Amino acid sequence: MSEQKKGRFLTVEGTEGVGKSTNIEFLCNLLRERGIEVVLTREPGGTPFAEELRELLLTPREEQISQDAELLLMFAARAQHIAHVIRPALERGAWVISDRFTDATFAYQGGGRGVDLHEIEILEKLVQKELAPELTLLLDLDVEVGLRRASARSAPDRFEQEKKAFFERVRTAYLQRAANDPQRFAIIDASQTLDLVQQQIAESVTRFLEQPV
Ligand code: Z5A
């Protein structure tokens, strides 16, 4: 019987301006150099429909968006993303690298907005079934430094308009999740120079590749 090819699912997370976009390309190239087929994607988004939901979620507007509406739209986009991008790629043996996934919901909607974590867990189970990332690189950085980096780059979206205290709660929630699941998470010190950040990423990925599947 021929051996079943197995795709792997990796995610990159962190608060604003930690350098996810900057470093995710580096990560993809690292894997492609090893002959791995990589699908680079992001959340919210990743398919045309989910990208439309992203636009709805990120555009600043006068109308207050309820916490439940925001939470459900995040999972609606995720359901579409999983069905049309993530599962098909994993099934053909490709590696999927997602710029944010459900840890972001626990951090932003849970930590930041104060949504009950149990409600998020229920939606996680409903939408993902058994699907979960195997390695999550958490780029960790002082919130103020990240916000400075992000604001130098573009006008603030609906989330970036939040106050510093919101992002402090988001960062704490991420670090808590990493502490609860040290096998899956690698915490990357994103305050260092780009070279040193990428060195940490390379080390984490090498360790991951050396683990038995
Ligand atoms: N969200 C949510 O609430 N719930 C969910 O479930 C999900 C998402 C999935 C969109 O995410 C928003 O959706 C997000 C959370 C929410 N909140 N916001 N806003 P996003 O990932 O698209 O947006 P983002 O977090 O704002 O990402 P970003 O602004 O693109 O940041 P980044 O990718 O981490 O940073 P970057 O663009 O790579 O770097 C920022 C700048 O810093 C740039 O000029 C770099 O050149 C510079 N940089 C990067 N690394 C370094 C180092 N090491 N030294 C110095 N300068 C550096």
Boltz pocket constraint, residues with backbone or C-beta under 6 A from the ligand:
constraints:
  - pocket:
      binder: B
      contacts: [[A, 14], [A, 15], [A, 16], [A, 17], [A, 18], [A, 19], [A, 20], [A, 21], [A, 22], [A, 23], [A, 43], [A, 44], [A, 58], [A, 74], [A, 99], [A, 100], [A, 101], [A, 102], [A, 103], [A, 104], [A, 105], [A, 106], [A, 108], [A, 109], [A, 149], [A, 150], [A, 153], [A, 157], [A, 159], [A, 160], [A, 190], [A, 191], [A, 192], [A, 193], [A, 194], [A, 197]]
      max_distance: 6.0
